[in-house]
Amino acid sequence: MPCGSGAQGQGPRMDAVFYLRDALRLSPGESLEEIREISFEIGMLGRHGLDISGPKSIHVVRELPGRTFSALQIICIMYAGFKRIEPGMDVRGSWGRCGGWRRDSKDVRIMGQEPEILKKGKQFHQLVQAEWEKTAEGLIKTEKVMDRQKKNKGRADIFVKEIGENLVSIVEIKNTDWDNIKLENIHRNVKRQARQIWEYIEYQTDSEKISVSPGLIFPKIPKDPERLKLVESLFDQECIQVVWENESIDEVKKRLMGKPESE
């Protein structure tokens, strides 16, 4: 259990117990893929340190819109999520005198074997960000803290400024495996991911008077052509570009435009 012992080692923290119960109720109808997305996002937040000694609800989870959470709450959500994905997974934390999980003196640190799904997701996330910083034009900022339409803040994976007159680009990196999502859940997943990025777009267009070119990057293209067509068409309806990391530019041209006549 992630809550460990209380300050005097007299048993688990009861607030963590209740947060765990709440975490189990948050997404009873979610698919395992959606739970994986939620848990992965929180795992990525942990890279910046999570002080669970403070009770304030200041953390925003893009996969769970409409709510803010304390650090202890989101750690409990992540723990419950990983336990649903992989029940035998070893997810533990270091407990200090401050009464919280620790990273340095008071921040959270996940101990034991890092979930493979989280490790791969982090690697993909960092790979894409590094590629953009090295090759993309414009002023590139990764993990940029941004205002959103609902008056709270979020963190954009990639923000590109100065790509044109009064134009910026906001790109989110998702480790979604569309092959593993049930066909009936694809619409819901697309809507959820589109809603996240549109919260940034609406603030930029309404409050900052700036045009936005939005995009999403996924690791691999769906194997089923019909599933691929469905995912791309749904995002196209949301005016969001989709990029598949394992598909080259030439492969994109060939797929969308057909082979050149000269070939």
TORVEX-133641 format. One record per atom (N, C-alpha, C): residue in three letters; z, y, x. Coordinates in steps of 0.02 Angstrom, whole numbers, plus 50000, padded with zeros to 5 digits. Layout:
N
alaZYX;...
***
This chain:
263
met500004994050042;met500005000050000;met500005006250044;pro499605011450026;pro499525017050071;pro500125021650075;cys500585021250026;cys501115026250025;cys501665024650076;gly501675018650104;gly502165016950156;gly502865017850130;ser503335019250177;ser504035020050158;ser504195027350149;gly504735028750114;gly504965035550104;gly505245038250169;ala505505044450166;ala505735047850226;ala506285044050261;gln506705040650223;gln507245036850253;gln507095029350254;gly506465027650242;gly506275020550243;gly506585016550187;gln506705019850129;gln507035016450073;gln506545013750022;gly505915013150040;gly505425010649992;gly504835015349987;pro504365013649943;pro503745017749938;pro503875024449906;arg503455029249923;arg503475035749890;arg503235034949819;met503625037149772;met503455036049702;met502875040449680;asp502785046249712;asp502205050349693;asp501555046649711;ala501555043149769;ala500965039349788;ala500845033549741;val501375030449716;val501315024949668;val500955027449605;phe501155033249581;phe500845035949520;phe500125038249534;tyr499995040949594;tyr499315042849610;tyr498865036749614;leu499125031249638;leu498735025049640;leu498565022649570;arg499055023049525;arg498925021049456;arg498395025649425;asp498425032049440;asp497925036749415;asp497245035249445;ala497225033549509;ala496595031949542;ala496255025949510;leu496645021149488;leu496355015249456;leu496065016849388;arg496295022349358;arg496045024349292;arg495465029249297;leu495355032149356;leu494855037349363;leu494155035049346;ser493975029049368;ser493285026749360;ser493245019549337;pro493565017949279;pro493545010949257;pro492845008549240;gly492395013049221;gly491715011049203;gly491205011949258;glu491445014149317;glu490985015449372;glu490755008749403;ser490145008749427;ser489895002949464;ser490205002849533;leu490154997249567;leu490414996749635;leu490055001649681;glu489415002949669;glu489045007649710;glu489325014749701;glu489495016549640;glu489785023149628;glu490475023749659;ile490875018449654;ile491535018449685;ile491465019049761;arg490965015649788;arg490835016149860;arg490675023249881;glu490265026749840;glu490085033749855;glu490715038149856;ile491155037149807;ile491775041149803;ile492205039849864;ser492305033549880;ser492735031749936;ser492445034250002;phe491785033650009;phe491465035950070;phe491545043550078;glu491455047250024;glu491515054550030;glu492215056450053;ile492725053250026;ile493405054750047;ile493525052750119;gly493235047050139;gly493285045050209;gly492985050250256;met492435053350234;met492125058650275;met492565064850277;leu492895066450221;leu493355072150221;leu493915071150272;gly494115064950281;gly494665063450328;gly494505065150400;arg493865066150415;arg493675068150483;arg493965074950501;his494095079050450;his494325085850462;his495085086350457;gly495425080650445;gly496155080650440;gly496385081750369;leu496865077850347;leu497135078450279;leu497895078650283;asp498175084450269;asp498895085450272;asp499205083450206;ile499515077550203;ile499785075350139;ile500515077250130;ser500775081350176;ser501455083850166;ser501465089550116;gly500875092450102;gly500835097950054;gly500605095549986;pro500915097849931;pro500755095449864;pro500185099049831;lys499915104349862;lys499405108349828;lys498755104549818;ser498465105549759;ser497825102449742;ser497265107049764;ile497015106049824;ile496515110649853;ile495875106949872;his495865100349866;his495295096449889;his494815095049831;val494175095949845;val493655094649795;val493265088449817;val493195083749772;val492785077749784;val492155078549743;arg491585079149777;arg490955080549741;arg490775075049692;glu490985068849708;glu490835063249665;glu491285063049603;leu491805067349602;leu492255067649544;leu492305074949523;pro491785077749493;pro491765084849476;pro492275086649422;gly492475093049424;gly492915095649372;gly493655095249387;arg493835092449445;arg494545091849463;arg494645093649536;thr495245095949552;thr495445096649621;thr496035092049633;phe496125089949696;phe496625084949712;phe497035086949773;ser497645084349776;ser498035085049837;ser497785079949887;ala497975080749951;ala497755076050003;ala498005069049988;leu498625068449965;leu498895061849950;leu498515058549892;gln498315062449843;gln497935059749787;gln497265056849810;ile496905060549852;ile496245057949871;ile496305051949918;ile496845051649957;ile496945045749999;ile497065039649954;cys497445040649901;cys497575035149855;cys496935032949820;ile496515037749802;ile495875036149770;ile495445032149817;met495425034249881;met495025030649930;met495285023549940;tyr495945022949945;tyr496255016349955;tyr496075011649897;ala496165014249836;ala496015010049777;ala495275008249776;gly494845012949796;gly494125011649796;gly493935006249845;phe494175006749907;phe494005001749957;phe494294994849939;lys494854994749906;lys495144988449886;lys494744985149830;arg494404989249789;arg493964986449737;arg493314983949768;ile493064987549819;ile492444985549850;ile492544979249891;glu493084979149930;glu493214973549976;glu493964972149975;pro494194967849929;pro494914966749919;pro495294964849982;gly494984961350029;gly495334959250089;gly495334964350145;met495074970250132;met495014975450183;met495704977850206;asp495784978850271;asp496414981250300;asp496384988850305;val496704992250258;val496734999650259;val497465001650260;arg497685004250317;arg498385006050324;arg498435013050353;gly499035015750353;gly499115022450382;gly499755023050422;ser499765028150464;ser500345029550505;ser500805034350469;trp501435032750466;trp501925036550427;trp502405040150473;gly502475046650466;gly502905050450512;gly503495053650477;arg503895057150516;arg504495060350489;arg504335065650437;cys503725068150441;cys503535073350393;cys503455070550322;gly503485063950315;gly503425060950249;gly502705060050228;gly502255059450275;gly501555058650257;gly501175054550307;trp500565052750289;trp500125049450337;trp499985054350393;arg499815051750451;arg499765056250508;arg499085055950542;arg498875061750561;arg498345062450611;arg498605068050654;asp498775066850716;asp499195071150756;asp499885071250725;ser500145076950702;ser500835077150679;ser500915076150604;lys500425078250565;lys500535077950493;lys499915076050453;asp499365074750486;asp498755073350449;asp498635065850444;val498205064150396;val498065057050384;val497635054050439;arg497765047750452;arg497345043850498;arg497295036850470;ile496695034450461;ile496605027550438;ile496685022850497;met497105017850488;met497235013150542;met496955006350524;gly497035001650570;gly496754995050559;gly496004995350569;gln495644990250546;gln494924990050555;gln494584994850506;glu494184999350532;glu493825004050488;glu493325000150446;pro493325001450380;pro492844997950337;pro492134998650363;glu491774993150367;glu491104993150394;glu490644997750356;ile490744998050290;ile490335002250248;ile490445009650264;leu491065011450282;leu491215018350300;leu490955019850370;lys491015015050415;lys490765016050483;lys490015017250484;lys489635013050446;lys488915013850444;lys488725020450410;gly489095022250358;gly488955028550324;gly489065034550369;lys489595034550408;lys489725039950455;lys489175040450508;gln488975034650533;gln488445034650584;gln487795037550557;phe487615035650496;phe487005038350465;phe487075045850454;his487645047950430;his487785054950417;his487695059050481;gln488005056750535;gln487985060350598;gln487295060250629;leu486935054650621;leu486255054050648;leu485795059250615;val485825059650549;val485385064350513;val485555071550532;gln486205073150534;gln486395079950552;gln486165081850622;ala486225077150669;ala486005078350738;ala485255079450741;glu484875075550703;glu484145076350702;glu483945083350677;trp484285085550624;trp484125092150597;trp484305097650646;glu484875097050678;glu485085102250726;glu484605102550785;lys484295097050802;lys483855096650860;lys483135098750843;thr482895097050783;thr482175097750769;thr481995102650714;ala482455104250669;ala482265108450612;ala482245115850631;glu481825119550596;glu481765126750607;glu482285130350565;gly482435136550583;gly482925140450547;gly483615139750578;leu484095143050549;leu484785142850572;leu485145137050537;ile485295131750574;ile485575125650546;ile486335125650551;lys486655124450494;lys487375123650493;lys487545117150458;thr487935112950491;thr488155106650460;thr488875107350437;glu489045103650385;glu489715103750356;glu489915110950339;lys489465114650309;lys489595121650293;lys490005122150229;val490575125550234;val490985126850175;val490645132050132;met490555130450067;met490175134850023;met490515135749956;asp490395141449926;asp490635142649859;asp490195138949809;arg490505137349752;arg490125133949700;arg490215137649635;gln489795136049587;gln489775139649524;gln490445139349487;lys490825133949498;lys491455133049462;lys492045136449498;lys491885141149543;lys492375145149578;lys492805141149627;asn492605135149644;asn492945131549697;asn492465130549755;lys492705127649808;lys492295127049867;lys492105119749879;gly491545118849913;gly491315112249933;gly491055112650004;arg490785107150028;arg490535106950096;arg489835104050095;ala489335108150111;ala488645105950112;ala488515102150177;asp488185096450173;asp488045092450232;asp487595096150281;ile487065099250255;ile486605103250297;ile486415109550259;phe486505115250291;phe486305121650261;phe485835125050310;val485245126850286;val484745129950329;val484615137050304;lys484745141750348;lys484645148850333;lys484025151350369;glu483725156450342;glu483155159750373;glu482545155250377;ile482415151250326;ile481795147350325;ile481235151150290;gly481405156850262;gly480905161050229;gly481255167150201;glu480865171750174;glu481165177750146;glu481595176150086;asn482245177550093;asn482715176550038;asn482725169250016;leu482645164550063;leu482615157450047;leu483045153450095;val483455148950067;val483855144450107;val483735137350083;ser483965132550122;ser483905125450103;ser484585122250105;ile484745118350054;ile485365114550051;ile485185107150045;val485425103250093;val485255096250097;val485895092050097;glu485915087150054;glu486475082450052;glu486255075650079;ile486695072450116;ile486555065850145;ile486945060650106;lys486585055850078;lys486905050650037;lys486755043850067;asn487255039650068;asn487155032850094;asn487015027850037;thr486755030349982;thr486625026149923;thr486105020849937;asp486255014749917;asp485775009249921;asp485505008049850;trp484935010849835;trp484675010549767;trp484475003549747;asp484354999149795;asp484194992149779;asp484794988549747;asn485394990949763;asn486004987549739;asn486284990649675;ile485944995549647;ile486174998749586;ile485804995649526;lys486174993749476;lys485864990949417;lys485384995949386;leu484844993449359;leu484324997749332;leu484605002549279;glu485054999949237;glu485325004249184;glu485795009749210;asn485995009249274;asn486455014249303;asn486085019449346;ile485435018649355;ile485065023149399;ile485065030249371;his484935031049306;his484925037749276;his485595041249286;arg486135037749276;arg486805040749282;arg486935042849354;asn486735038749402;asn486845040449472;asn486425046449493;val485805046849470;val485385052549486;val485685058849457;lys485905058649395;lys486195064549362;lys486815066849400;arg487235062149422;arg487855063849457;arg487695067249524;gln487225064449561;gln487065067449625;gln486705074049618;ala486285074649567;ala485935080949555;ala486425086349534;arg486915084549494;arg487415089449472;arg487805092349531;gln487955088149580;gln488325090549639;gln487935095949676;ile487295094749688;ile486915099549727;ile486735105749686;trp486675104949620;trp486525110649577;trp487115115549572;glu487715113249584;glu488285117849585;glu488215122849642;tyr487945120549698;tyr487805125149753;tyr487215129749737;ile486695126749708;ile486095130549693;ile486245136349645;glu486605134749592;glu486745139749541;glu487145145649569;tyr487615144149614;tyr487995149649644;tyr487555153949687;gln487125150849728;gln486685154549772;gln486195158849733;thr485915156149680;thr485415159949641;thr485735165249597;asp486305163649567;asp486625168349520;asp487045173649555;ser487445171649604;ser487915176249636;ser487635179449699;glu487255175549738;glu486985178149801;glu486265180649795;lys485955179149738;lys485265181249726;lys484785178449779;ile484905172249798;ile484505168949849;ile484165162849819;ser483535161749837;ser483185155649814;ser483385149749858;val483385143849829;val483615137849864;val483095132349860;ser482975129149918;ser482565123149920;ser483045117249931;pro483175113249878;pro483675107849884;pro483355101249903;gly483745096949935;gly483485090449953;gly484045085349962;leu483865079049956;leu484325073549967;leu484005068650016;ile484415066050062;ile484165061250112;ile484535054650103;phe484155049250096;phe484435042550088;phe484205038250147;pro484585033050164;pro484415029050223;pro483775024950216;lys483665021750160;lys483085017350155;lys482755017650087;ile482115016950088;ile481705017250028;ile481805010849987;pro481855011249920;pro481935005249879;pro481345000449889;lys481494993949889;lys480974988949900;lys480504988349841;asp480774989149781;asp480384988449720;asp479994994949707;pro479334994849706;pro478945001049695;pro479105004449629;glu479245000649577;glu479405003649512;glu480085007149514;arg480555004149549;arg481215007249556;arg481155013649598;leu480755013349650;leu480625019249692;leu480325024949650;lys479825023149611;lys479495028049568;lys479985031149519;leu480425027149491;leu480915029649443;leu481405034549476;val481675032649533;val482165036949567;val481845043649586;glu481245043349616;glu480915049549637;glu480725053949577;ser480505050849523;ser480315054849465;ser480915058149432;leu481485054749431;leu482095057649402;leu482345063549443;phe482325062849509;phe482525068549552;phe482015074149547;asp481385072349540;asp480865077449532;asp480985081649469;gln481215078449417;gln481385082049355;gln481965086849366;glu482385085349415;glu482945089749432;glu482745094849485;cys482095094849505;cys481835099549556;cys482165098549624;ile482305092249640;ile482625090549704;ile482165085849743;gln482025087749805;gln481615083549849;gln482025077549873;val481685072049883;val482005065949908;val481655063849973;val482055062350023;val481795059850087;val482125053250102;trp481705048350122;trp481955041750143;trp481925041550219;glu482495040650251;glu482545041150323;glu482115035950359;asn482025030150328;asn481645024850362;asn480895025150347;glu480665030550316;glu479955031350300;glu479665037150340;ser479165035650380;ser478855040850422;ser478415045450380;ile478225051150409;ile477795055950374;ile477125052750356;asp476845048950403;asp476205045550390;asp476275040550332;glu476835037150329;glu476945032350275;glu477015035850208;val477335041750210;val477405045750148;val476715047850124;lys476295050450169;lys475625052550150;lys475215046750122;lys475275041150154;lys474895035250132;lys475115033050063;arg475765033250052;arg476035030949987;arg475865035849931;leu475915042349945;leu475815047349892;leu475085049249881;met474705048849934;met474015051249930;met473495045749937;gly473715039949958;gly473245034449969;gly472935035050038;lys472595029950060;lys472285029950125;lys471705034850128;pro471625038350183;pro471045042750192;pro470395038850187;glu469865042150163;glu469225038750155;glu468945036050221;ser469125039250276;ser468865037250341;ser469155030750365;glu469725028750336;glu470035022550358;glu469695016450327;
***
